C-alpha cells in the first residue's frame, strides 16, 4: 500500500489522535442530473464507517460505504441503481475511499485526495474539506466533489437521459476513540 509524503499534523491544524466516524451524526449524499439535465436525482447512503488517525509523524483517513444502503426514496429506481447497470452491489458490496494525501488549505480547511473504489473501478478524487471542532473533542468535516460516472464505471445511460458528473457530499462527525489500540480505523495509507 502506497505511502505518500504529507505535511506534519501541526501544519494540518489537527490535534493528534484517533477518531471514528459517528454514523448517527453523519450524512453521505449524492446527486446526478437526469431527464436530459432537467431533474436532479438525489439520494444518500445510510450505512458507512471509517475514521481518521493523526500522529506526530503521520496522518491517514478511510471511509467504507455499504453500497446496498443507497436510498433515493424511489424503490424501483433504487433497485436499478443496485443492479449491474450501476453499483452492482452483489459483486461489489462496498465503496471505499482511502486517502493518499492530506494537505492544509487557507482557513480551517484541508484537501484530502485519494482513491475511491466503486465496483471494479478506482477513481482518483480530491475533496476540499472544511473542518470544525465540536464539543467533547469531536471533529466535523464537510466536503463535496464531482465524480465522472464513466470514470466510476457507470456508463449505462438510456437515450442519453443522464447528464454530467455525479456530485458527492459528505457531512461527517468524528468522535475521539476511547482506546486507540482497539478502535483505530482500518486505514490503508499512512503518510509521514
N, C-alpha and C positions, 0 to 999 in steps of 0.2 A: 504494500500500500504506500502510495506516494507521500513523501514528507516535503513540504514546501517551506522556504524561509518566511518568517512572519514578524511583524513588528512586535515589540515586547508588550505584555499586557498593560504596563503603565502607559504606553503610548496609545493603547486602545481605549483607555479610560474605564476599564472594567476591573472590579475587585477580583482577587484570586478566589477560587472556589469551584465547586461543582453544583450545577443547577439541573433540575429535572423539569420537564415540561408538565405543567398543570393543565390537563385536558379540559377540566371544568371552567377554567378561566381563559381558554384559548379558542381561536376560530381560524379555520383554513378554508378559504373560499376560492371559487374560480368563476370566470365569465367568458363567454365566447359569443360572437355575433352570428346569427342565423337568419333565415328568411331573406337572403341576399343582402345582409348587413342592416336590416331594418329592426331586428329584435335582438336584445341581449338575453341569452340564456344564462342564468346564474345558478350556482349550486355551491355545495360545501361538502367537506369530508367530516365525518362525525367521530372517527376513531383514529388516533395517532399517538405517537410517543417520541421522545427524543431528549436531547439535553445539550448542555454547554459546559465545557471544562476550561478553566483559566488557571494556569500555574505560572510561577515566576518566569519560566523559560518557554512556555508553550501554551497554545490555545487550540481548541477543537470544538466542532459542533456537528450534530447529526439529527436528522428528522426521518421518521418512518411513518408512512400513512397506509392504513388499510384501504386498498383500492375499492373494495366492495361497499365501503361505507359512504360512497358518494350519494348525494341526495339533491335533486333539483326540484323536488315537490311534484314530480310527474312520473308515476310508476312505470309506464311503458317506455318513456324516454330513458329513465334510469336503467331499466333492463337492457336497452340497446347500448347505452354507454358502458355497461359492464361486459358486453359481448366482445368477440374478437375484432369487430369493426373499430373499437376504440380501446378501452383499457384491458380487455381480455383477462378479467380477474381470476378465472380458473387457472390459467397458465402463469399469471404474474400477479399474485395477491397483494404485493406491497409496492408502493412507490417510495423510493429512498432518496434523501439528499445528504451528501457528505461534503462538508466544507473543505476546500483546498487552500483557501487564503482568506484571512480576515484582516482588514486594514481600516485605519481611522478615516473619518470624513470630518468636514468642518462641523462645528457644533457638537451635539450629543449623538453623533451617528457613526455607523460603521458601514463598510461594504463587505458583504460576505459572498464570496464566489465559490462555486463547487460543482459537483456532478449530481444531476438529477436523473435517476434511473426510472424510466417509465416503460414497463414491459421489457422488450429486448433492446430498447434504445437507451442511450445515455446522452443527455443534453447538458451542455455547459451553460450554466446560468449565473447571473450576478444579481444580488439583492441589495439595493440601498436600504439600510436598516436604521430606524430611529430607536434609540434606547432611552428608556425612562426607568428610574428606580422607584420602587413602591415600598409599601410597608413590609416589615418583617424580613428585610433583605431580598425581597422579590425583584426580579427584573422583568420589564415589559418591552418586548420587541415588536415593532410594526414594520412591515415590509411589503413590497409589491413588485412584480416583474412580469414581463410578457414572455411567452414561450411559443415558438413556432410549432404548430401542430404537426407539420411534416417532419421536423427535426425530432419530435417525440414519437414518430412512427404512427401518427393518426391521420392517414390520408383519405379516409372514407369521406365522401362529400357528394351526395346525390344531387345532380343538376346544379352543382356549384352553390348550394344554399348556404354553406358555412363560409364565412369570410374572415380573413385576418388571423391574428395570433390569439391564443388563449391568454387571459390575464389571471395571474395567481396572486392572491392577497393573504397575508398572514398577520394575525394578532396573537402573539404568543406570550403567555405568562409563565415564567420560570421561577421555581421555588428552590431555596438552598437545600441540598441533600443533607439529611441528618447524619449519615455515616458515609463519607466519600468512598471508602473502600467497598462498601456493599451496594451503594446506589449510583455509582459512577455510570454515566451514559456510555453506551457502546459506540465509541467514536473511532472511525477508521483512519482518519488523517490527523495526526498531531503535527503541529508546526512549531518550530523553535527558532 
